[in-house]
Amino acid sequence: MVLKMGITEENKQIEELVRDLARKALKDGEVDCILGYAEGTIPFSSIPLVIDKVEEVDKLIWNNLCYMNLAKYLVPPIPQVQDKKVGVICKGCVGRAINVLVTEKKIDLEKIKMIGIPCNGIVDRGRILKEIGDKEVLEVEFSGDDIIVKGKDWEKTFPYNDYLSRLCKTCKVKSPPKVEDVCIGECQEVGSVEDDFSDIKEYEAKSSDEKWAYIVDTLECCTRCYACREACPMCYCNLCFVDQNKPIWFNKTTEQSDIIVFHLIRGFHMAGRCVECGACSALCPMGIDLNLINRKLKEIVKRRFDYTSGLNTETVPPMMKFSMDDAQEFMLEED
């Protein structure tokens, strides 16, 4: 069986249930609008969609190309959802992002109705597009275990499991944690998350010089377009550190040193907050995989504070609080 645009049989069932729940929520007046996903204007893409009429419900979709984190559109709220009760289609990382934003007092959970869905992973479209190069994609099909990408005079097949997002492969929270509203299937009750961080062990085994060379090589093609920042639900500052001019923290050039400083400082800002949605890498026009930086910082936070972001709205992230019991091995003590 050949299915178009990431629609597997499982996803088709989820999509129909999403539409049913959205239709009911709008009819019953439980929400003023629904924030979800719709077909993109070009192949291999999806777009965010806000609907406030029952007649528009059939525009909602769910497939393996719904890579955006919809929490991004809640802070600051886009005009279509501002001052409204919003039903949000939530896969695991979207629910986690909402929890973090509630903890940081950026959104009011009373104005959010989560419609939880079980996510079976998002395709790493950035990696595929990078391998395709400048060829125009006209059609995408999912057939069995393969992703078939077609152009005018060409066709290329990618094994689905090999091109699943790396973060999806390590994800332990497929559905939004602690959803008290409604969920398709069984949403997870997550107390804690065990993670062996096997995906960064190869990097950990490198020497300091090799690690630095890896980071330099990874970020070499960055143009500082800031798509990663704009896609991230945790990047909501009115004035980003890279845009400040009083004081100027570092230069705004595309010199290698400035590029590396931008990504590393932004990574530090994500420590204990990143929900591993992969939106930053998915939206990068150069196909840069930024996940390693975020995963490494998550490993440090998990090891030092036993904390995983977004599992609930009660636990304050470690970078927002202080305890005398915090590990301080990075500090020097005088004899």
C-alpha positions as CSV (number, residue, x, y, z in Angstrom):
1,M,0.0,0.0,0.0
2,V,1.3,3.4,-0.9
3,L,0.2,6.4,1.2
4,K,1.0,10.0,0.5
5,M,2.7,12.7,2.7
6,G,3.5,10.6,5.8
7,I,0.1,9.1,6.2
8,T,0.4,5.6,7.6
9,E,-2.7,3.6,8.6
10,E,-1.9,4.3,12.2
11,N,-1.6,8.0,11.5
12,K,-4.8,8.0,9.5
13,Q,-6.7,6.7,12.5
14,I,-5.1,9.3,14.7
15,E,-6.0,12.0,12.2
16,E,-9.7,11.0,12.2
17,L,-9.8,10.9,16.0
18,V,-8.1,14.3,16.2
19,R,-10.8,15.7,13.9
20,D,-13.6,14.1,15.9
21,L,-12.3,15.6,19.2
22,A,-11.7,19.0,17.7
23,R,-15.2,19.0,16.2
24,K,-16.7,18.1,19.5
25,A,-14.6,20.7,21.5
26,L,-15.7,23.5,19.1
27,K,-19.4,22.4,19.0
28,D,-19.6,22.1,22.8
29,G,-17.9,25.5,23.3
30,E,-15.0,23.9,25.3
31,V,-12.6,25.9,23.3
32,D,-12.7,29.0,21.1
33,C,-10.3,27.7,18.5
34,I,-8.0,24.7,17.7
35,L,-4.3,25.0,17.1
36,G,-3.1,22.0,15.0
37,Y,-1.3,21.0,11.7
38,A,-2.3,21.3,8.1
39,E,-0.9,20.3,4.7
40,G,2.1,22.5,3.7
41,T,2.0,24.5,0.5
42,I,4.9,22.5,-0.9
43,P,5.7,18.7,-0.7
44,F,7.5,17.4,2.3
45,S,6.1,20.0,4.7
46,S,3.3,20.9,7.1
47,I,2.1,24.2,8.5
48,P,0.5,25.4,11.7
49,L,-3.3,25.9,11.5
50,V,-5.8,27.8,13.7
51,I,-9.4,27.0,13.1
52,D,-12.5,28.4,14.9
53,K,-15.3,26.9,12.9
54,V,-16.5,23.3,12.8
55,E,-16.6,23.4,9.0
56,E,-12.8,23.8,9.0
57,V,-12.0,20.7,11.1
58,D,-11.2,18.5,8.1
59,K,-8.2,20.7,7.3
60,L,-6.5,19.2,10.4
61,I,-3.9,16.5,9.6
62,W,-1.5,14.3,11.5
63,N,1.5,12.6,9.9
64,N,5.2,12.0,10.2
65,L,6.0,15.4,8.7
66,C,4.3,17.5,11.5
67,Y,7.7,18.6,12.9
68,M,6.8,22.0,14.3
69,N,6.3,22.5,18.0
70,L,2.9,24.2,18.3
71,A,3.7,25.6,21.7
72,K,5.8,28.2,19.8
73,Y,2.6,30.0,18.8
74,L,1.5,30.5,22.4
75,V,4.4,32.7,23.6
76,P,4.0,35.4,22.5
77,P,0.5,34.4,21.4
78,I,-0.2,34.8,17.7
79,P,-3.3,37.1,17.1
80,Q,-5.6,34.1,16.2
81,V,-5.2,32.6,19.7
82,Q,-4.7,35.6,21.9
83,D,-7.1,35.9,24.8
84,K,-8.9,32.7,23.7
85,K,-9.3,29.2,25.1
86,V,-7.2,27.2,22.8
87,G,-7.3,23.5,22.0
88,V,-3.8,22.4,21.1
89,I,-3.0,19.2,19.3
90,C,-0.2,17.8,21.5
91,K,2.3,15.2,20.8
92,G,4.8,14.4,23.6
93,C,7.2,17.3,23.0
94,V,4.4,19.8,22.5
95,G,2.9,18.9,25.8
96,R,6.3,19.1,27.5
97,A,6.9,22.5,26.1
98,I,3.5,23.7,27.3
99,N,4.4,22.4,30.8
100,V,7.7,24.3,30.8
101,L,6.0,27.5,29.7
102,V,3.4,27.1,32.4
103,T,6.2,26.6,35.0
104,E,8.0,29.7,33.7
105,K,4.6,31.6,34.0
106,K,4.4,32.4,30.4
107,I,1.0,30.9,29.7
108,D,-2.1,30.1,31.8
109,L,-2.9,26.4,31.7
110,E,-6.6,27.3,32.3
111,K,-6.7,28.7,28.8
112,I,-5.2,25.6,27.2
113,K,-7.0,22.4,26.4
114,M,-4.5,19.7,25.4
115,I,-5.7,17.1,22.8
116,G,-3.0,14.5,23.4
117,I,-1.9,12.2,20.6
118,P,0.6,9.3,20.6
119,C,3.5,10.3,18.3
120,N,5.3,7.5,16.4
121,G,8.2,9.8,15.2
122,I,8.9,12.5,12.8
123,V,10.9,12.1,9.6
124,D,14.3,14.0,9.5
125,R,13.3,16.0,6.4
126,G,16.3,18.3,6.8
127,R,18.7,15.4,6.4
128,I,16.8,14.1,3.3
129,L,16.6,17.5,1.7
130,K,20.3,18.1,2.3
131,E,21.1,14.8,0.6
132,I,18.8,15.6,-2.3
133,G,20.6,19.0,-2.8
134,D,19.0,21.5,-5.1
135,K,16.6,19.1,-6.8
136,E,12.9,20.1,-6.6
137,V,10.7,17.8,-4.7
138,L,7.3,17.3,-6.3
139,E,5.9,14.3,-4.5
140,V,6.5,12.3,-1.3
141,E,5.1,8.8,-0.7
142,F,5.4,6.3,2.2
143,S,5.4,2.8,1.0
144,G,6.0,0.0,3.5
145,D,9.2,0.9,5.3
146,D,10.4,3.3,2.7
147,I,10.0,7.1,2.0
148,I,9.9,7.7,-1.7
149,V,10.8,11.2,-2.8
150,K,10.1,12.2,-6.4
151,G,11.0,15.0,-8.7
152,K,10.4,15.8,-12.4
153,D,12.9,13.2,-13.8
154,W,14.2,11.5,-10.7
155,E,13.1,9.4,-7.8
156,K,15.0,8.4,-4.6
157,T,14.1,6.0,-1.8
158,F,15.0,6.4,1.8
159,P,14.6,3.7,4.5
160,Y,12.1,5.1,7.0
161,N,13.8,3.8,10.1
162,D,17.2,5.3,9.0
163,Y,15.7,8.7,8.4
164,L,13.5,9.0,11.5
165,S,14.6,12.0,13.6
166,R,17.4,11.0,16.0
167,L,15.5,12.6,18.8
168,C,12.5,10.6,18.1
169,K,14.6,7.4,18.3
170,T,15.7,8.3,21.9
171,C,12.3,9.9,22.9
172,K,10.7,8.3,26.0
173,V,7.7,10.6,26.1
174,K,5.6,9.9,23.1
175,S,2.4,11.4,24.4
176,P,2.0,14.6,26.5
177,P,2.7,13.8,30.2
178,K,-0.1,14.4,32.7
179,V,-2.8,15.4,30.3
180,E,-6.0,16.1,32.3
181,D,-8.0,17.1,29.3
182,V,-8.3,14.4,26.6
183,C,-6.0,12.0,24.9
184,I,-6.2,9.6,22.0
185,G,-5.2,6.2,23.2
186,E,-3.3,6.1,26.5
187,C,-1.4,9.2,27.4
188,Q,1.6,8.7,29.6
189,E,1.8,9.2,33.3
190,V,5.5,10.0,33.6
191,G,7.1,10.3,37.0
192,S,10.7,10.3,35.7
193,V,12.6,9.4,32.6
194,E,15.5,7.0,32.3
195,D,17.9,7.8,29.5
196,D,21.2,6.1,28.8
197,F,22.3,8.8,26.3
198,S,23.7,6.1,24.0
199,D,23.3,8.5,21.1
200,I,26.1,10.8,22.4
201,K,28.5,8.1,23.6
202,E,30.5,8.2,20.4
203,Y,30.9,12.0,20.9
204,E,31.8,11.4,24.6
205,A,34.6,9.0,23.6
206,K,36.4,11.7,21.6
207,S,39.3,13.7,23.0
208,S,38.8,17.4,23.7
209,D,40.4,18.4,20.4
210,E,38.2,15.9,18.5
211,K,35.1,17.3,20.2
212,W,36.0,20.8,19.2
213,A,36.7,19.8,15.7
214,Y,33.3,18.0,15.5
215,I,31.5,21.2,16.7
216,V,33.4,23.4,14.3
217,D,32.7,21.1,11.4
218,T,29.0,20.7,12.3
219,L,28.5,24.5,12.4
220,E,30.7,25.4,9.5
221,C,27.8,26.0,7.0
222,C,25.7,28.0,9.4
223,T,24.6,31.4,7.9
224,R,23.1,32.7,11.2
225,C,19.6,33.0,9.7
226,Y,18.2,32.3,13.2
227,A,15.6,29.8,12.0
228,C,16.6,27.6,15.0
229,R,15.8,30.4,17.4
230,E,12.5,31.3,15.7
231,A,11.3,27.6,15.7
232,C,12.1,27.0,19.3
233,P,9.2,27.3,21.8
234,M,11.7,28.2,24.6
235,C,13.1,31.2,22.7
236,Y,10.5,33.8,23.6
237,C,12.7,36.7,24.9
238,N,11.5,40.1,23.6
239,L,15.2,40.9,22.9
240,C,17.5,38.1,22.2
241,F,21.1,38.3,23.5
242,V,22.4,38.3,19.9
243,D,20.3,41.4,19.1
244,Q,21.4,43.5,22.1
245,N,23.6,46.5,21.5
246,K,23.8,47.8,25.0
247,P,26.1,46.0,25.8
248,I,27.2,44.2,22.7
249,W,28.0,40.7,23.9
250,F,29.7,39.6,20.6
251,N,29.9,40.5,17.0
252,K,27.0,39.8,14.6
253,T,29.1,38.5,11.8
254,T,29.2,35.1,10.0
255,E,32.8,34.6,11.2
256,Q,33.3,31.1,12.5
257,S,33.9,32.3,16.1
258,D,30.7,34.3,16.2
259,I,28.7,31.5,14.8
260,I,30.0,29.0,17.4
261,V,29.5,31.5,20.3
262,F,25.9,32.0,19.2
263,H,25.0,28.3,19.2
264,L,26.8,27.5,22.4
265,I,25.3,30.4,24.4
266,R,21.9,29.5,23.0
267,G,22.5,25.9,24.0
268,F,23.2,27.0,27.6
269,H,20.0,29.0,27.6
270,M,18.2,25.7,26.7
271,A,19.8,23.7,29.4
272,G,17.1,22.2,31.6
273,R,14.4,23.6,29.3
274,C,14.8,21.9,25.9
275,V,12.0,19.4,25.3
276,E,13.9,17.7,22.4
277,C,11.3,18.4,19.8
278,G,13.9,18.8,17.1
279,A,12.2,21.9,15.6
280,C,15.5,23.8,15.5
281,S,17.2,21.2,13.3
282,A,14.0,20.5,11.2
283,L,13.7,24.1,10.2
284,C,17.5,24.7,9.5
285,P,17.8,25.5,5.8
286,M,21.4,24.2,5.9
287,G,20.4,20.9,7.4
288,I,22.5,21.3,10.5
289,D,21.9,18.8,13.3
290,L,21.9,20.9,16.5
291,N,20.6,18.0,18.6
292,L,24.0,16.9,19.9
293,I,24.6,20.2,21.8
294,N,21.1,20.0,23.4
295,R,21.4,16.3,24.2
296,K,24.8,16.8,25.9
297,L,23.5,19.6,28.0
298,K,20.5,17.5,28.9
299,E,22.8,14.7,30.0
300,I,24.6,17.1,32.4
301,V,21.4,18.4,33.8
302,K,20.1,14.9,34.3
303,R,23.3,13.7,35.9
304,R,23.6,16.7,38.3
305,F,20.0,17.4,39.1
306,D,18.0,14.2,38.0
307,Y,15.7,16.5,36.1
308,T,13.9,16.1,32.7
309,S,12.1,19.1,31.3
310,G,8.3,19.4,30.9
311,L,7.1,16.3,32.8
312,N,4.8,18.3,35.0
313,T,4.0,21.9,35.8
314,E,5.1,21.8,39.5
315,T,8.8,21.0,39.4
316,V,10.9,24.2,38.8
317,P,13.7,23.7,36.3
318,P,17.1,23.6,38.1
319,M,18.4,26.8,36.4
320,M,15.5,28.7,38.0
321,K,16.2,27.7,41.6
322,F,19.0,27.3,44.0
323,S,19.7,24.6,46.6
324,M,22.6,24.2,49.0
325,D,22.6,20.6,47.9
326,D,23.4,21.4,44.3
327,A,26.5,19.8,42.9
328,Q,29.3,22.3,42.7
329,E,32.2,20.2,41.5
330,F,32.9,22.9,38.8
331,M,33.9,25.3,41.6
332,L,37.3,25.5,43.2
333,E,37.5,25.3,47.0
334,E,40.3,26.8,49.0
335,D,42.1,24.7,51.6
